[in-house]
Amino acid sequence: MFVVYVPIDFPIKGDSSPVFCSSKGRTASPPSLRREEKRERMLHLSHPPPTTATLSGHHIDCGALGSALSTHRGFALGFSMANNFPTASSSFSTALKQRTTCGCGASPDSCNTFSHRKNDLPIHGVSETIVGVLGGGQLGRMLCQAASQMAIKVIVLDPVENCPAGALSHCHVVGSYDDSVTVEEFAKRCSVLTFEIEHVNVETLEKLEQRGLDVQPKASTIQIIQIDDPESAKKAGDLFGYPFMIKSRRLAYDGRGNAVAKREEEISSAVQIPLIIWATLFAALGGYDHGLYVEQWAPFVKELAVIVARGRDKSILCYPVVETIHRENICHIVKAPANVPLKIRKLATDVAYKAVSSLEGAGVYAVELFLTEDGQILLNEVAPRAHNSGHHTIESCFTSQYEQHLRAILGLQLGDPSMKTQAAIMYNILGEDEGEPGFLLAHQLIGRALGISGATVHWYDKPEMRKQRKMGHITIVGPSMAIVETRLKLMLNPKLLDGHTAVTPRVGIIMGSDSDLPVMKDAARILNMFDIPNEVRIVSAHRTPDIMFSYASSAGERGIQVIIAGAGGAAHLPGMVAALTPLPVIGVPVRASSLDGLDSLLSIVQMPRGVPVATVAINNATNAGLLAVRMLGVGDADLQARMSQYLEDTKNDVLVKAEKLEKDGWEAYLNS
């Protein structure tokens, strides 16, 4: 016999009492019910517990659990007992004293009764899987969002009752993920256990793995080399040189838990620097007993990151390399893809691939890297979880890092990690002030973001605002990094608009002299017809070679995607520009006073191998504009549709003229 407490607001078979739900979907007891009456509702139950029971000391008010409770197919108390874990026993009445809440957000009527399923119904794939997550922060929140798309049930363990993931999870157990007993009891409910934060009890995870629990990634992935005493710290200084970074093995993130030792004499004081994580004060990086490790000081020009997915079958897929920009040691901006040469991207991807290959377990890993001035890639850290550097994947990639993590730990086929947009920027919403003033500033930023094309707002719904705390993020996607960066600048500083709409040109129209303008204006006319932003510039290959070099070299970074270059005579401009930029260049031969433009045409088409230049008929800038539209339309369905309509319109124009000629005769036609 064991005791199970059933809260008054939990529906009991045969009980018609309503369920009272608060504004956040959590239940509350009827105000008229006395405490004595609540105690009288305690039930004494025998094994196995009936479907209407709840865990001792826990409050479960999510009606969705009822369907699981009503079956006998490997479920106890509503959770899958995978891996032959023991079912709930009398230890539940004393082991956990936390309150379990469910963020179903259901209406009172829908929560008042259970749905019942026949025992002979087949199991419906991953929808029957219970994924347990240690930690209920913003990463857990976005993991829950991804899980909902495939009806995967996610339960979270977090000490904060109103943590970000709580409202979106299938069930939220309020308890410490660092407490061994709590984690062990929580694990009994899970088919697979994962984590969104590394500050967990590794020893407990190892113990659970030995008992057969499916932990992904493996506990061994969050174990690292530690320095145990002053002597080992000094040896690290001898090995790495000074300065070097001392980090706390646990509770070190977002710039906290780090200290710099510039010389041997500073090691002791660095270790004794108080470690403050939000409102909690720890004794000096935790001290040597807390577990410290050392990183060699590395001068770098850029910080890069690669999200890597590893399946249960050890298959590995890498997301595009991104650049991370930090402010006060906290990730502030992520640019995807990173603006680095292809060989650097390949090198960074290779380092990340090898790093994750050496670890154990399925899931998503974030590999943080340093790019040095001489082009080396140095491994900084590996986080065995979803990561801030991968938030952009929700909007920018075919498979987000959160969906990918679920696919990986559940043994599903990994998804396509490639980007479905040309460029993306993730901007962290960091607390700029304490309390209400901070909330006001954040929501002013959100208001501006909602007016930016391609912007998506993620608000984590954290109850307290603190300076530099991650409160949400905004992802902006677009056809080029320059366009996305412009949108970001406008979001951060709307005064830049100054009453005008800032538009980044996508096509650059250049010519060697203003005498070419009467011809080149036709290209601009076509682009304007298709609402494609463009710029018109005079750039001479012979008279202003430095300007030509600068224009061609920076065009891509400024958002230009196609260049139309008009030239007469020797016509060196198109070819010279094509040699300086990876962008497509369309050359327009302009008729000069001699040779009737044939010299310009031959000059453009006779470019050496490796420097391609497209060209059109002499003086035909109209076709150059149309060709640019078609190039841009490859990745733009709207432009393709408009180009199809343009072709239809030109066809109709010809048919109208043909009908008029046939009807009126040629003489009347010419005189009309």
N, C-alpha and C positions, 0 to 999 in steps of 0.2 A: 504494500500500500504506500502511495506517496501523495503529497498534497499539491494540487495545482490551483493557483489563484486565477479566477476569471473576473476581470474587471466588469463593473456594471455596464459599461458601454460596449462590451463585447457580446455579440449576439449568441444566445444559448438556444438550443433546439427546444422549440415549444414556447419560447419567450417572445412575446410581441413587443417588448420594450424597444423604443427607437434608439438609434445610435446618434449621438450628438457629435457633430463635426465642427472643428474650429475653422477659421478662415484659411489655414494652411493645410487643411485636410486631416489634421490630427483630431482625435476625439476628445471630448470632455464630458464629465459626468453631469447628469441633470442637477441643476442647482438646488432642487428641493430634497435631494437624497441625503440622508444623514450618514455620517461615518459608520455608525453602528450597523446600519442596513447594508453597507458595502461589505462589512466583515461577514455578515450572515450569508453572503453569496459565495463563500469559499466552498469548493467542492472537494470531496474525498473520492478519488478515483482509483481503480485497480488497473494493472497492465492488461492489455494495451490501452492507452488513453483514447477516449472517444473523440470523434471529429470536432467536438465543440470545445476541447480543452485548449489552454494556453500554457506557456512556460511559467513556472513559478517566478514571481518577481518581474515578469515581463508583460508588456502591454502590446498586444498584437491586434490591430484594428483594421487590417486590410482584408477585405472580403475575397480578394483574389486567392488568398491562401486556402480558402475553403475547398476549392476543387481538388487541391493536392491532399488535403486532410481526408477527403471522402474516399480516397482510393487506398488500396493495400499493396500497391506496386512499388515497394522499396521506399516508401515515405513514412516518416514518423514526425508527428507534430508539424506537418506541412513542409518539411524539407527533405530533399533527396539524401538518402543514406548511402552515398557512393563509397567505394573502396572498403566495404565491409566494416565501416565504423560502427561502434555499438550504438544502439538506439538510446533515446532519452531515458534516464533512470532517475532514481531518487536523488542523485547528486545534483540534479538541476535545481532542487529546492534550496540549496545553500551555495552552490558554486558561483552563480551569477546574481548580482544584486543590481545590475543596470536595468534601465528601462528600454524596452524595445519599441520603437515607433515605426510606422509605415507611412510613407509619403504618397499614398495612392491618390489623394485628392478627390476621392469618390464622394458622391452625394450620400446623405444619410439613408435614403431609400435603398441605394445600390449596395451599401455596406451592411444593411440590416439582415440580409439572408445570404446563405451560402448557395453557390451553384453546385450541382451534383453531376458527376460523370459516372457512367457505367464502368465497372471494373474490367470489362472485356474490350474497352476501347484501346487502340494501339497508342504507343508513345509517339508524340509528335516532334521528333528531332530535338533541336536545341531548345525549343520552348519548354522542355521538361528539365532543362539543366539549371542548377543553382550555382551561380558564380559568386563566390565570397571575395570581398575586397577589403583588405586592411587599409583603412584610411578613407575618409569621406570628404576630402577637399574638392577643389575645382577639377582635378584630374578624374576623380571618381565620378563627379557630376557628369562630365562629358562622356565618360565610359558608360554611364547609365543611359545617356541619350542615344549612343550608338547601339546599345543592347536592345533598346525598345524597338528598333527597326526590325530586329529578327525575333522579337518576343522572348529574348533571353532574360531570365530573372536574375537580377543582381541584388545581393544583400551586402550591406556595408557595416563595418565595425569602426566606430569613431567616438571619441569621448565627448564631442560637442553635440548637444542635442539637436541644434538647428544648423548642422554643418551643411555645406553646399550640396553634397550628394544626397542628403537625407530625404529631401522632398521628392526626388526623382527615382529613388531606389525602390525595389520591390519590398524591402524591409531594411530598417536601420536599427542596429543594436548599439545602444549607447554604452560604450565601455572602452577601456584602454587597449590599443593594439600592441602595447608594450608589456602587458600583463600576461604571464604564461597561462594561468588558469583560464582567463577570459578568452584568449585566442584559441585554446584547446576546445573549449565548449562551443565557441563560434564555429570552429572548423567542422564540428559534427553535423552541421546543417548543410555543408557545401559539397557539391560535386567536384569542384576545382577551386583552389584558393590562390589568389593573386594579391598584389599590393600596388598602391598608387603612391607610396612613400617608403623610403628605405629605412626609416627610423623604427624598425620593428625588431622583435626579439628573434635573432637568428637561431639561437639554441632551441627555442620552441619550434620553429619551422623545421629544423633538422629532425627533432623528435617526432613531429607529425609525419614527415616523409618516411621515417623508419617504420611507422605504424601503417603506412600505406596510403596516406593522404596525397592527393594529386596537387602538388604545389608548383606553380609556374609563374615566373622562372624559378629555378631551383634556389634553395637557401644558400648554396655555395656561391652564387653570383653576387651576393651582397657582402661577402666576407672579403676583407682587404688586409694587406700587411700593415701592422701597427708598430708604433714605437712605444716601448714599455717603460723607459727610464731615461734620465738625463744623458747617460752614456751612449745609448742608442741614438739619441738626438744629435749628439756631437759627432758620432760616426756618420750620420746623414750629412752633416755640414762638411765633413772631410770628403765625402763622396761627391756631393753635388756642388759644393762651394756656396758662397753667400752672395746675395740673400737667397733664402728659400722660404717656402710657405708651409706653415704648420696648420693642419686642419683637424677638426674633431671628426672622429669616425662616425659619430651619430649627432643628429640635431644640427647639422651644418648645411645650410642652404641659403640661397638669396643673399650671399655676401656675409652671412653670419657664421660664427664658429671658425673663422679664419684668423690667422695672425702671421705677421711677417717677422722673421729673424734676420736682421741685416748683418749680424756678426755673432760669434759664439757667446759673448756676454749677454746677448739679448734673448737667448733661448729660454732661460728660466722665467724672465718677465713675460715673454710671449705666451708661454704655457699657462701662466697665472692670470692672464687677462680674463675678466669675467665674460662668460658666454651668456648672452641674453637672447632668448627666443621669445619674441613678443613680450609678454608680461612676466615671463619666467626667468629667474636668474640661476644660472648654473655656475659651479665653482670652476672658473678658469678653464675654458675649453674642455671642461670635464676633468682636467688633470690627466696625468698619465694613466691612471686607473680607468678613466672613462674611454680610453682608446683613441690614440692620435696617429696620424700618419704625415709624412713629409712629401712635398712636391718640389722638384727642382724649379728654380726661377727661369722663366722662358720669355725672352723678348719676342714680341710678335707684331705683325702688321694688321692681322685680321683674326677674329675668332669665327670658326666654322663649326657646323654640326651636321650629323647625318643620322636620321632615324632609320634603324635597321630592324626588320622583322625576321624572326626565326621560328619556323614551324616545328611541330612535334617530330616531323620526319627529317629535321635538321636542314630543311631547305631555307635559304636566306634570300631576302629581297631588300634592296636599299632604296630609300627615297632620295630625291635630288638633294645635292649639297646646298645648305643654306648658310647665310652669314648672320651671326648674332651680334647685336650691339648692346652693350651693357651701360647702365647708369648707376653709379655707386654700387658696383658689383652685383646688380640685379638686372636680369634680362629685360631690356626695354623695347627693342625692335628686332624683328626677324625678317630678313629679305630672302625670298625664294623665287628663282634660284640665286645662288651667290654669284656676284659679279667677279668671277675669277676665270683665268684661262682654262680651257678644256683639260689640259694635262694636270692642272691642280685639282680639278673636280675628280678626275679619274684616280689620282693619288689619294685624295681624301676618302673616296669611296672604298678604295682598296684597303686602306688602314682600318676603316670602320668595319669592313667585312671580316678582316682577319681578327679584329678585337672580339667581335661577337662570336665568331667561330670557336674561339678558345673558351667560351663560357658554356654553362649548362642550362637547359630549360628553354621552353617556348615562350614567346611573347615579343613585345616591342622593346627595343633598347635605344637609348639616345647616346650617341658617341660625340663628345665635345672635343674639338681639335683647335690647335694653334697653327696659323700660317706664318712662317718666319720670312724675313726680308729676302733671304736667299732661296725661297721657294720650297722649303722643307715643311712637312706636315708632322706635327707633334701631337701625340695622344694626351689629352688632358684628363677627361673623366668619362666613365661609362655609367649611365643610369639605367638600371634594369626595369624600366617602366615607361609609360608615356611621358612626354616631356614638353616643356614650354616651347622649345624650338620646333615642335611639331603641331602646334595648335592650328597653324595655317592650313594643314592638310584637310581639315573639315570642309573648307570651301574650295581649296585649290587643287586637290588630288582626287583621283577616281576612287581611292579607298583611304579613308581617314586613318590616322594612327590608332584611334580608339577602336574602330571596327576591326582594324588589322590585329590589334592585340587580342580581341575576342576570338577572331578566326584562329589565331595561332594557338592560344591556350586550350581551345576546344577541339583542336585537330582538324579544323576545316581548311579548305584550300586558301592559300594566301591570295589577297587581292592585288590588283594593279596599283603600284605606288606612284606611277608617273603623274605629272601635273596635267590637269585639264584646262588650265589657263596659262597664259604666257608669263605672267608675273603676279606675285602676291607679297604683301607686307602685313605682318602681324604686329600690332601696337598694344603693349600691355597698359591697361588702365591701372596706374599705381596711385595710391593714396597721396594726395598733395597737401592734405591737412587732416587734423584730428576731428572726429565726430561729424556733426551736421555740416559744418563748413566744407569738409572733405567730400561728403555726399553731394552737396550742391555743385561743387566744381566737376565732380565725375559725371553727374547727370547733364550738366551743360555741355560737356564733351560728347556725351552720347547723343544729345539732341542735334549737335552739328554733324555727327557721323551718320545719322539717319538721312541726312540730305545729300550724302556723298554717293555717287554712282559706284557700284561694286563693293560697298562697305557692308559688313555684317557685324552686329554687336553681340557679344557674349557677356552677360552680367552674372556673376557668381552668387549673388544674393547672400553675401556675408553680413552678419548682423552688426559688426563693429568696423568702423573706418579708422585706420591708422596710417600714418605717413609711411610711404614706400611699400605698403601692403598691396598685394595683387588682388584687385577687386573685380577685374574682368579683363577682356581684351577685345580688340577690334581688328578684323581682317579685311583688307582691301585687295581686290583682284582687278586685273585689267590686261589690256593687250600688250603692254610694255612696262618695264620697270620705271621708265621716266614718267609715264602717265600715272602710274600708281603712286609714285613719290610726289607728284604734283597734287594729287587728291589728298594725300596725307598732310602735306603742307597747308592746304586749304582747310582741312579739318582742324588742324592745330591752331591756325592763325587765319581766321576768316577775313581779317583786315587786308590780307594780300589780294583779295578780290577787288577791293576798292570800287565796288559798284559795277564791275565787269566780270564776265564769265571767263575764267582762265581755261584755255584749251591748248593741249599739247599737240603740235602738228605731227601727223603721221607720214606725210610725204613732203620731201624737200625738192623744190624746183629751182635749179641753179643754171646760170648762163654766164658766158665769158664777158658779155657786153650788153648795155641797154638796147643796143640795136637788134638784139635777138628777142626782145620782149614782145614785139608784135606777133611773132610766131609762138613763143612759149606761153602766152596768155591763154591759148586754147587748152593747154593741159590743166591750168588752174580752173578754167571754166568747167571742164568735165568733173574735176574733183569736187568743186562746189556743188555741182548738180547732184552728186552722190553724198553730200554732207560729210566729206572727208576733210578734216583739218589739214591745211597745208601752209607752207611758207615759200616765198619767192625771194631769191637772193642773187646778187651779182658776185660771182667767184671766178676769177681769172686764173687759169693754170699757168700763164706766162707772166702776168703783171703782178699778181698777188699769190704767189705759190705758198707762202706761209699761211694765209687765210684758207686756201684750198686744203692744205694739210690739216689744219685745225678743224675745219668743217667736216671733212670726211672722217677724221679720227673720232670725233665726238658725237656724230650723228646718231648712232645707235643708243648711246647713253642718254641722249636728249629725247628719245622716243620716236625718232624718225625710223620708218620701216622700209621705205622705198625712196630712191633718189632718181629724179628725172633731170638729166644734164643735157642742155642744148649747146651746140658749138658749131661754128663755121670754119672754113679754111682748114688749117691743120687738125682742128677738132681733137685736141689732146685732153680736154677736160673730162669727158666720160671715162676714158681709160685710166687716167691718173687717179680719179676718185675711186674707181673700182679696185685699184691696186691697194687702196688704203682702208677700205671698209669691207666687212663681210655682208653688208646689205646688198640687195639687188639694185643694179644701176641700169636705167634705160637711157640710151643715148638718142638724142634727136639731131640729125644732121640738118643744119640751117643753110639755106641757099645764100651763097656769097656773091660778090660782083663778078667773080670769074669761075669758070668750070661748072657753073650752075648747081653747086652743092654736091656734085659727084665726088669731089675730093673729100668733103666732110664724111660722106657715107662710107667711102672706102677706108678712111682713117679709123672710123669707129669699128667696122666689122673685121678689120685686120689686126685685132688684139692678139698678143701671144697666148699660148696655152696657159691655163691657170688664172687668167684674168678675164672672165667672161663679161661682156656688155651686151645687153639686148638692144635692138635698134628698130626703128620704124622707117617709113618712107620719108624722103626729104620734105622738110617743113611740116610734117604731119604730127604735131604735138597733141592733136586730138587723140590719135591712137595711143600715144604714150600715156596719156591720162587714163584711157580705158584699160590699158594693160596693167597699170598700177592698181586700178580698182579690182581687176581680176586676181592679181597677186594677193591683195589684202582679203579678198573674198574667200580664199582657200580656208581660212579659219573663221569666217564670219557668215553665218547663214543668211543674215539680213542683207548683206551686200550681194550675195549670190542671187537672192530673190530679186533684188533691184536691178541687177545686171540682166537677169532673164526678162524682166519687164522692159528694160531698155531695148533689148533685141526684138521683143514683140512689137514695141512701138515703132522701131525703124522698119520692121516688116510691114506694118500697117501703113506707114507713110508711103512705102513703095507701091502697095496695092491700091491706095487711093489715087496716086499719080497715074498708075497704069490704067485704072478705070476711067479717069478723066481723059487721058489721051485717046483711049478707045472710043469714048463717047463723043468727044468734041472734035477729034481729028487733029492732025499735027499742026496745022496752020493756026487754028483757034487756040490750041494749047500754048503755042509759042507766043501768041499775041495777048494771052490772058495775064 
